Amino acid sequence: MTGKWSVIGVFDRVMAPKFPVFHPLAFYLKLGDVEGRYAFKVELRDADDRRVGLIEGIQLEVKVPSQSFEVGFHAPPLPLEKPGKYQFQLYINDEFVASVPLDVLQVQIQPPSVPPPA
């Protein structure tokens, strides 16, 4: 209601005990000096630059020129096939704008310790 955003739980690393894993995500963008219609596309690419995920169809129209505009959206769970380096690539109106890295790590889950019998 205030028009303010709270960005909580920001991360650049995903840890999973086994693969493939599907990870839910949300995106927050702050754009400067905008007016007009915008179509957003986010590609998830693996270390071999192969597209393994795609989020598209998000459109926005800014009718009043502003110094900055904020938008947030949820993404469907994205497939992470194996550990490694991934990257999100942001396109606005089919023009590459920015990329953000994502490290995906495989971790071992330790079984809970059981106290010795008394």
C-alpha positions in Angstrom: 0.0 0.0 0.0 3.0 2.3 0.5 4.6 1.6 -2.8 7.7 0.5 -1.1 9.5 -2.8 -1.7 11.2 -5.1 0.8 13.7 -7.4 -0.8 14.5 -10.2 1.6 16.4 -13.5 1.1 18.6 -12.3 -1.7 21.0 -15.0 -2.8 23.5 -15.9 -5.5 24.1 -19.5 -4.5 21.8 -22.6 -4.5 22.8 -25.7 -2.6 21.2 -29.1 -3.2 21.9 -32.6 -2.1 21.0 -34.2 -5.5 20.2 -33.2 -9.0 18.2 -32.3 -11.0 16.5 -29.9 -8.6 13.8 -27.3 -9.3 14.3 -24.0 -7.5 11.5 -21.3 -7.1 12.7 -17.7 -7.6 11.4 -14.2 -7.7 12.9 -11.2 -9.4 13.0 -7.5 -8.5 14.1 -4.9 -11.0 14.6 -1.1 -10.5 14.7 0.7 -13.8 15.7 4.3 -14.3 14.4 6.9 -16.7 11.6 4.9 -18.2 8.5 5.6 -20.2 6.7 3.4 -22.7 6.0 -0.3 -23.2 8.4 -3.0 -22.1 8.5 -6.7 -22.6 10.8 -8.6 -20.2 12.6 -11.9 -20.8 14.9 -13.7 -18.4 17.0 -16.6 -19.6 18.8 -19.0 -17.3 22.0 -20.3 -19.0 24.4 -23.0 -17.8 28.2 -23.0 -17.9 28.2 -24.1 -21.5 26.0 -21.1 -22.4 23.0 -23.4 -23.1 19.6 -22.0 -22.2 18.1 -24.2 -19.5 15.3 -21.9 -18.4 13.1 -19.2 -19.8 10.8 -16.7 -18.2 8.9 -14.5 -20.7 5.5 -12.8 -21.2 6.0 -10.2 -18.5 4.9 -6.8 -19.9 4.8 -3.4 -18.4 3.6 0.0 -19.6 4.8 3.2 -17.9 2.6 6.0 -19.0 4.1 8.8 -16.9 7.8 9.5 -17.3 9.6 8.7 -14.1 13.1 8.8 -12.7 12.8 5.2 -11.6 10.3 2.4 -11.7 10.3 -0.8 -9.7 8.7 -4.2 -10.6 8.8 -7.6 -9.0 7.6 -10.9 -10.3 7.6 -14.6 -9.4 9.1 -17.2 -11.7 8.1 -20.8 -12.0 10.6 -23.2 -10.4 13.6 -23.3 -12.7 15.5 -26.6 -13.6 19.0 -26.9 -12.3 20.3 -30.1 -13.9 23.8 -30.2 -12.3 26.1 -28.3 -10.0 28.1 -25.5 -11.7 28.0 -21.9 -12.7 24.8 -20.5 -14.2 23.7 -17.0 -15.2 20.5 -15.1 -15.6 20.4 -12.9 -18.6 17.8 -10.1 -18.7 16.4 -8.8 -21.9 14.1 -5.8 -22.3 12.3 -5.5 -25.6 14.6 -8.2 -26.9 17.7 -6.2 -26.1 20.3 -7.7 -23.7 20.4 -5.5 -20.5 22.3 -7.3 -17.8 23.4 -10.7 -16.4 23.7 -12.0 -12.9 25.7 -15.1 -11.9 24.2 -18.0 -9.9 26.5 -20.7 -8.3 24.9 -24.1 -7.9 26.6 -26.4 -5.4 26.1 -30.0 -4.4 26.1 -30.6 -0.7 26.1 -33.6 1.5 23.4 -33.8 4.1 24.6 -35.2 7.4 22.1 -37.5 9.1 20.9 -36.2 12.4 23.1 -37.3 15.3 21.4 -39.6 17.8 22.4 -39.2 21.4 24.0 -42.4 23.0 21.7 -44.5 25.1 21.8 -43.5 28.8 
